[in-house]
Amino acid sequence: MSLRPHLALLVAEQCSDLQTLMRLMQTCREMHHLLSEHERSIVKEIISQRHSSLVSTPSGSILTSFNQERLVTEPTGFEYIQEIDMRKRRITALFDTSSLLRQTLEKDRSYMSLPHDHMDKLIAGLKRAVMIADRLADTVADTMTTSKQNPSLHGSPDQTNFIIRQSHRSQIAYITGSLSPLDLAYLGTLTDVAAIAYTTVHPYGDGDPSPWPRITAFKEALLRQGSMVLWSWMGPRGAVAGSNGSNNDIVINAGTGAGTGTGSGPTVGVANSTSGDGTAVASSSTSTSTPNGSGAPPRRSPDENSAAFQKRLAAYVEDVINAVLDEIEQYETGRGASSADEFDDESLILPGLYRTVHEAFARKTGWAFERAAKEMELMVLWDIRN
């Protein structure tokens, strides 16, 4: 190896993406050993350079978003960087000039006449909103990391219930406590624009019994599951390669999706662990994992860019939306918690994140809840013009 070790580590920390870092590792055996040995510190430095504290969970743990298994990965291995890089590539592709979201914006009466510099600023704000939605989804990973510290919960129904309700409470707390009115305005605008695009690719006829509740459920799913929801329906096929690997032992599977606040939430199990046999994990929950410090990137599924893969991902999101629809119906029949004082009552359904975003915006700006959506749009327009 021609570089001194400390210089090689500095170079590794400046790699623009995981692919570049892997190429550096493959230059020689000594380099591979050095970077593998210092994997944790390299990842820590890269995260500090690229990952905003606003969109980082307290533990730093995140959910993978390559497929519906949504594994937990902690900020200690290269697979973490691969997930972050994949999200950024997806978000860029979602707002490309030929993308459905971009076309939806350019046809919207509120934004169609914007000059290029204003449109660029709008898209930058919406990209940040997608990152915030991913942060909301990652709250589940943070809760799962916390739950691992209690071995008595592993593989039990109590673990599932704890993760579901605690995640949802934490998501609500993040929305109401950490996001500014402008953050909330962009988040509300994102859900509205994405919902319009969703109806374009998933049209409903007169015979559909619940088109409007389903649209609300789509918005809720976006806030709970993040960019993966947008990618499943609006991502260009073959645009981005991803990973389905993880080095962790807890798996979430799609029933209702993460953090629904109901008793029928995601299946949670312990796989490849001595503390449980994984019986709570659905049969589809298999993972090809790479241990920390191995120096090898997570393996890829051979059909990751195929139409069949995209169809499976979209079907997963529809399952999430259908589950949220059931939740909305139960909430509206009087089974919902109407205030924070009732959040600990496990017989009650917690408020949805979409409603929480609008309530938080109304409370922080002084506008009536009924005007929140319109005032969000006006605040975003004011921001991009100033």
N, C-alpha and C positions, 0 to 999 in steps of 0.2 A: 504494500500500500504506500503510495508516494506521499500522501498527505499525512501530517502529524495527527494523532487521534483527536486532539482538542479542535483542530481546524476542520477535520471531517465531521465532527459533531455540529459545529457551527453551520457548515454547509447543509447538513441534514435538516437542521431547524429552519432553514430558509427555503426548503423545497416548496414549490408552489402547490403541489398536490401529492397524493399518495403514490400515483403512478411514477412520478419523478423520483420519489424517495425509494421506491422499490428498484428502479433502475440503478440508483446509486448503490444500493445494497448488493446488487448482482455484479458489481464491477470486479470484486475479488473476494476470496474467502475471508480475509482479515476484515474487510469492510462489513461484510455480512455479520460477522461475529461481534464487531464493535457496536454496530447500530442495534443489533438484537439485544445486546447486553444493556444498552442505555435506552431501550424502547420507552420506558415510562417517562424519563426526563425529557426525551425528544417530543413526545406527545404533549406533555405539560406545557412546553415552550410554544409549540405550534398553536395549541388552544388559546394561550394567553394573547397571541398575536392576532388570531382570526375570529374568536368567538366572543361576542359582546356579553357583558355580565347580565344585561337585561334578559337575554334569551338563554341563560344558563340556569339549570336547576341548582338548588343548594348543594346536592351531592355531586353534581356534574354528570350524573347518569342520563342516558338518552335511550329512546326506543329506535331500533332499526326500522327503516321504512321501505326496504326493498320489496318485501312481500307481506302477506297477511299474518305471518307468525309474530311479527313485532317483538323481537327479542330485546332484552335489556343489555346494554353495553356500557361499561364504565370508562372514564377518561384515563385509561392506563395502557391501552394497546393501539396498534395501528388501525385496527378495524373501526375504531372510534373516528379517526381522521377520515377513513373511507366513507363513513356515513355522512359526516359533515360536508365533505366534498360533493357527494352525490346529491345532497339536498340543494346545495348551491347551484349545481349544474341543472337540476330539475327546475328550480325557480327561474333561472335565466331562460330556459327553454319555454316555460309556461307563459312568459311575457315577450317572447320573440315577436317580430313584426308580423309573422304569418300565423301566430297562435290564435286559438279561439278566444282566449281571454283578452288579448290585445284587440282583436276584431270587435269583440263585444264592447269594449271601452270606446272604440272609435265610432261605433254606431249609436252610442248613448247620447241623448240630447244634451246632457249636462257636460259632456266631455268632447264631443265630436269636433267642435270648432277650436279646440285648444291649440296654440302654437306648439311647435316641436319641443321647445325647452320646457314648457309647462307640462306637456305630456310625459316627458322624461322624468320630471320631478314627481308627477303622480305615480308613475310606475315604480319609481324608487320607494315611495311611501307604501305602495301595495306589496312590494317585495318584502319590506320590513314587516308588514302585517302578516305575511305568510310565515316568516320566521317566528313571530310571536305565537301564531297558531301551533307551530311545531313545539314551541316551548310549553304550551298548554298540554299537548300530547305527552311530552317528556315528563310531566308531573307524575305520571303513572310509574315511570322508571324510577324516579326519585323515591316514591312511596314504596316500591318493591325493594329497592336497595335498603330502605329503613326496615322493612318487614323481615329481611333476611337476618337481621340482628336478633330476632326472636325465634330460636329453633323450634319452639313449641307450636308455631303457626305453620311450619312448612308442610305443604301438601294438604292442608286441612281447609274445610269450608270457612273457618274463621279467618284464614289468610285472605281468601277471596273477598269476603265481606269487608275486611279491614282495608284492603287495597282500593276497592271500589269507592267506598264512602270517603275515606281519607283523601284519595286523589281528587275527588270532586270538590271537597271542601277546600283543598289547597288551590285548585284551579280558580274557584270563586274568589279566594283571598288574593290571588295574584292579580286577577282582573280588577278587583276593587281597590287594592292597595298599592300595586306597583305600576300600573299603566296610567299615563297622562290622558287628559281629554283628547289630545291629538292622536295618540296611539289608539284610543278607543274609536275615534272617528275613522281612521284608516281601516281598522279591523272591521267595523260595521260596513264600510264601503266595500271592502273585499268580499264579505259574505254576500252582499246584495249583487255585485257584479258577477261573482261566481255562480250565484243561483240563476241568473239570467242565462249564462252560458250553459249551465246544466240543463235547463229546459230546452236548449237548442239541440243537445245531443241525446236528451231523454224526454222527448215530447209526450204530452199526455192528451188523450182524446176526451170527448165529452163524457164517455162512459167511466172514466177514472173516478173512483169514489172519493179520493183525497188528494187532489193535485196541490192545493195550497198548504195543507199540513205537511205533505211530503217535501215541498220546497223549504219549509221551515226546518224540517228534519235534516235536509241536506246541509243547511247553514250550521245547524248544531253539530252534525258529524264533522264538518270542516274544522270547527273550533276544537273538537275533541281529538281528532285524528291528524290534523295538520295537512302538510303539503301532499301527503300520499293520497288524500281524497281528490285533490285537484288533478294529480298525475294520473289517477286511475281512469278518469273520464276525459281529460283534456290534454294529456301529455302526448306529444308526437311519438309514435311507436318507433323504437330503435334509436331514439335520440340520445339516451343516456344509459350507460351500463351501471349496474349496481352490485350489491353484495347481499348474500343471504346468510352470512356467517356471523357468529357471535362467540364470545368466550364465557358467557354467563349461563347460569343454570336455571333461570326462571323464564317461563314461556307464557305469553298471552296469546290466546286464540280468539278469533272473531266470533262472538255471538252478538253482543250489543256494541262491542267496541270498548275502548278504555274509558274508565271513569264515568259510567253512565249515571251512577247514583241509584240504581235499582238493584233488586236482588237477583237479577238475571244477567249480570255483567259478564266480563271476559272470563274465559276459563283460565285458571292459574294453576300451574303445576310445577313440580321440580323434576327436571330431567338431568340425567347423567350425574346424579348426586347420591351420596350415601345417606342423606337425611330423608329421602323419599323415593318412591319407585315410579313417579311420573304418571300414576293412574288417573290423575285429574286432568291430564293433558289430552286433548282430542287426538284422534288417530293421525290427523294431518300434520301434527306438530313435530316434525323432525328437523334437526339442525345439523349442519356440518360446521363444527366449531374449530377455532384455532386458539390454543392456549396463549395466554399472555407471555410475551418474551420469546415467542417462537420465531419472530422475524419474518413470518410468511403472511401474506394478505389472506383474508377470508376467501374461500372458494366461490366460484360463480355457478349459477344454475345454467345449463346449456340453452334453456329456452327463455332467458331473461328478457329478450327483446322481441319475442314472437307475439303474434296476434292472440294466440291461446293464453299466453301469460297475461297480456293486458285484459283479456276477457275475465280471467280468474280474479284479478285485482279489482275490476269493476264490480264483479259479483260479490266480493267481500264487502265493498263499500255499500252496496245495496242492502246487504244483510244488516250492516250498521244502521242505515237509514230506516229500515223496517223496524228494527228494535227501538229506535228513538221514537218512531211513530206510535208504537205501543205505549211507550213511556209518557208521551204527550197526552194520549188518551186517558191514561190513569191519573195523571197530574190534574187534568181538567175535571175529573170526576170527584175532586176533593181530597185526593191522596197526597197532595203536594205540601211541602213545608213553605209556609208563607213568610217566615222571617228567620233570621239567624238563630233566634232562640229555640227554634224547632229542628235545627240541623242534626242534633244528636238523637232525635227520635228515628230509629231505624225503620219504623213502619211507614214513614213519609218519604216521598221522592224529593230530592233536592232540586232547586230551580235550575233551569237550563242555562248554559253558558251564553247563548245568543241573547236571551232576555237579560242576563246579568250584565252583559256589555252595554246594553241600552240603558238599564237602570243606573249603572255606574256613571255613564256619560251624563245622564240627566241630573244626577245628584251632584256631580262635580262642576257642572256648568250652570245649574239653576234652571235649565229648561224643563218644561213638562215632559214626562215620559212619552206622551203621544207625539211630541214633536222631535224626539231624539233622532230618528232616522234622517229627517230633512235637515236638521241642524248639523248632523255629522257631515252630510254632503256639502253644506255651505262652509263648514270649517275646513274641509279638505280643499275646496276651491280657493278659499282665502289663503291657505298655506302655500299652494302651488303658484299663486300669483304674487306672492310677497317674498 
